[in-house]
Amino acid sequence: MNIIKKLQPIKHGARAAKNSCKEILILYLLHIGDGCGGFVFELLAIGTLLVYCLISCSGFYLLIAAYRCLFRFYHDSSVEVNSEEQEVVIALGSNVGDRLHNFEDALERMKKLGIQIKRHGCLYETEPAYVTDQPHFLNSAVRGITKLEPHKLLGVLKEIERDMGRTAGIRYGPRPIDLDILFYGSQTVNTDTLTIPHERLWERPFVMGPLIDLLGFDADNDTIKSWHQLSRHSGGLFEAWEKLGGESLIGKDGMKRVLPVANQLWNWSTKTSIMGILNVTPDSFSDGGKFLSVESAVSQVRSMLTEGADIIDFGAQSTRPMASKLSPEQELDRLIPVLEAVKNMPEMEGKLISVDTFYSQVALEAVNKGAHLVNDVSAGQLDSNMHNVVAALKIPYIAMHMRGDPSTMQNHENLAYNNVCVDVASELYMHVRDAELSGIPAWRIIIDPGIGFSKNTEQNLDILMRLPAIQSEIARRSVAVSHAPLLIGPSRKRFLGEICGQPTAAQRDPATIAAITAGVLGGANIVRVHNVRDNRDAVKLCDAMLQRRRRNSV
């Protein structure tokens, strides 16, 4: 109605008409970007100008104005309403309440509001910056895809912060959740309310670290290349990270890379963890039939804990070559009675329970009975529902490399590699990538190159000697996955017997100790063994040597 009233002077001369047009143009400019109301007004204003152009003696002048309005309308609406998907990086921080739950809550809200999460950084516990008298922060970052334009995205993130209880308080002070846009496609933004790249990105290790995790050393698209260019360093974001201190910062008091498990944040870099093996099976290659009764299983668990095990890995299905395959129900019948007897043992306090299974049904039931981790020899390849189940359980997931299944893994086809370390790294990364897209964040992943699975003796030796090469190859695709805890399990494997002339599995403990020593010195963080006592001493010596090396390198 107001627009129609303003058109009335058009009847009374060109000057009045020009004034009226100017008023419409001013109103048009004032209403740009006002959402639905602005959208309707733009259509009315443009239409009015076009009509007047046809009847006005100053039609040429106004036609130019109308054209400019139409161009602006089309351009703005295409960005705000129908923009193409853009790749974004969003940093997360929290130091109030259940910090990890706050992250999970924020990510779920993002997904519902138009932000599809594709990658997760590692999880870091960091000392507060700027305002130091407050609790430690949890920090990470995610890469995602969205059609929201930058300021709309900012509005969504601020809405999430408000809904999760963040209030206007001390700047850089405590907050349940902090969400910052680090990058938005290849665009730069500099307005009163938003700066992209984030203006303090380059000075914050607790932001740069998780950002680097989201990359691979091989830039996977032009958008990532543009992020490197925006760093203003010839070496891109990696150089910017190194100038802050890079990996030398990790593990110190100010910034620890952690894995959430059993309601705690596990800093796995402080010492090598020992995973004791308990097979409640009649046909496992080493200890099959020894611990079938609940009483014998409990006794063995108690013994391993006393000897120094940090984790007990329960297996109820043999995965030795050519082993017969059980159903999930058969596996559960063996597993659950033992889990129920073990989980409340006083000796289990502060220790972790892992379930060795490739069935999602078994994983679900075992976690409901007290297990803290799922150890999947197939990395999700033998049960298409495994990744979804583990994602919903919100527990750590050990993804191991294997080709085929236990009955086919040692056939000729599955032993054919161009370069075993490169191929294992590439295949394992793709399985972890599938897990992440299903909702298992990188900060809950543990990787295992699968010694003894789909490898011959020479290939097992190559893996054992070149663990850093596997991590480096993974880092070409994902720095975060390359930083995941690394587990090895050479214990009593056949290749040790072939090399040492020991056909009996129980006689391979000395060779196992040598393999474990090589693995720990090569970067393994978790070792899976049958003989906890003897391997504990080897691990302690390796840890002491590594600590000495780190001190000498400072």
C-alpha positions, 0 to 999 in steps of 0.5 A, a space after each residue: 500500500 505504501 508503494 502505491 501511495 508513493 507512485 501517485 506523484 507520477 501523474 503530476 510531472 517528471 520531477 515528481 516522478 523522479 523523486 518518487 523513483 528515487 524514494 523507491 530506489 532508496 527503500 529498495 536498497 534499505 530492504 536488501 538482505 532483509 529475508 522474506 520481507 526484503 524479497 517481496 519488496 524487491 519484486 514490487 520495486 523492480 516491477 514498479 520501475 519497469 512499468 514506469 520506464 514504459 510510460 515516463 519521458 525519462 524512461 532511458 534513465 529509469 530503465 538503467 536503474 531498473 536494470 541495475 536493481 534487477 541485476 542486484 536482485 538476481 545476484 543476491 538471491 542466487 547467493 542467499 537462496 540457491 547458492 552452490 554447496 561450499 566447503 567450510 571449516 568450523 572450530 569447536 571449543 568447550 570448557 563448561 559442563 560435559 565438554 565432549 557431550 557439548 561437541 556431540 550436541 553441537 554437531 548434531 544441531 549443525 547437521 539438522 540446520 544444513 551443515 553436513 559434516 565430512 571430516 573431524 580433527 583430533 581432540 585436544 585438551 588445552 590450557 586456556 588462552 588470554 583469560 587463564 583463570 578458568 578450566 581447561 578447554 576441549 578443542 577440535 574442528 570439522 570440515 563440512 558442506 553447506 549451502 548457507 551463505 557466510 552470514 547465514 552460517 554465522 547466524 546458525 552457529 550463534 543460534 546453536 551457541 545460545 540454545 546450548 546455554 552460551 551467554 554474553 560474558 567475559 570475552 575469552 571466558 568460560 563457555 559451554 560451546 564456542 563455534 567459529 568459522 575458519 574458512 568458507 569455500 575460497 572466499 574472504 569476508 571482512 564485515 563488522 560481524 564476520 571475518 574469514 579467514 578467522 582473524 586470530 587463526 594464525 596465533 592460536 595453536 589450539 585452532 591451528 592444530 585441529 585445522 591441520 588435522 582436517 587436511 592431507 599433505 596432498 591437497 584434494 581440491 582447489 578449495 583446499 589449495 585456496 586455504 593454503 594461499 590465504 595463509 600467506 606462507 609459501 608452505 601454506 597452512 603447514 608452514 603456518 602451523 610449524 611457525 607456531 611450534 607444530 608437533 613439538 607443542 603436542 603432549 606438553 601441558 598446554 596441548 594434549 591430543 586425547 581419545 575419549 574412552 570410558 568417561 575419561 580423556 586418554 593421552 595415549 602418548 605418555 606410555 605404550 599401552 598393553 592389550 592382553 588377549 583373552 580368547 574364549 574359543 576352542 580353536 584359536 591358534 595359540 590359546 584355543 580351549 584354555 579359557 572356555 569356562 567362566 572361572 578359567 577366563 576370570 583367572 586369566 584376566 586377573 593374572 594379566 591385570 596383575 602383570 600389567 595389562 591396561 586393556 583386556 581384549 575379549 574374543 569369542 570367534 577365532 580369526 586364524 586362517 581358515 577358521 570356521 565362521 560362527 553366527 553372532 548368536 554363537 559368539 554372544 553365547 561364549 562372550 557375554 557370561 565372561 564379560 558379566 563376570 569380569 566387568 565388576 572385578 575390583 582389579 578392572 578399576 581404571 582398566 579397559 575392556 575391548 571386544 574383538 568382533 566383526 559383528 555389529 550385533 555382538 559389538 552392541 551387546 558387548 558394549 551394553 554389558 560393559 565393553 569400552 572399545 570395539 576391535 574389528 579385524 575387518 574395519 567394517 567390511 564384514 558387516 555393513 551395519 558395524 560403522 553405524 552401530 559404533 557411531 551410535 554407541 560413541 565409543 572408540 573403534 579399532 579399524 584393522 586392515 584385512 583383505 577378504 575374511 579369515 577363510 580367504 585372507 591368505 589366498 594368492 589374490 589377497 597377498 598381491 601388493 604393489 607396495 605393501 605399506 602404501 597399499 595397506 595405508 591406502 586401503 585402511 584409510 578408505 575404511 576409516 573414511 567410510 567409518 567417519 562418514 557414518 559418524 565415527 569421528 577421527 578422534 575415536 579411531 585407532 588404526 591397526 595395519 593387520 600384521 598376520 592378516 592378508 600378509 606373508 612373512 616378508 610383508 609382515 616384516 615390511 610393515 613391522 619395520 616401516 610403521 612410520 611410512 604407513 602413517 606418512 602415507 595415510 597423512 597424504 590423505 588425512 593428517 587426523 587419521 595418521 595421528 590416530 593411536 597405532 595398534 600392532 598385534 604380532 604376538 605368536 603369529 606364524 611368520 615369527 615361527 617361520 623365521 625362528 623355526 618355532 612351529 608351536 605358538 607358545 614357543 614364539 614369545 621371545 620372537 614376539 618380544 623382539 617384534 613388540 620392541 621393534 614396533 614400539 620404537 617404530 611408533 606403536 602406541 598399543 601392543 596386543 599380546 598373549 604374554 603380558 608379563 614379559 612384553 611389559 618389561 620390553 615396553 617399559 624399556 622402549 618407553 624409557 628409550 623414547 623419552 630419552 630421545 625426546 629429551 635429547 632432541 629439545 
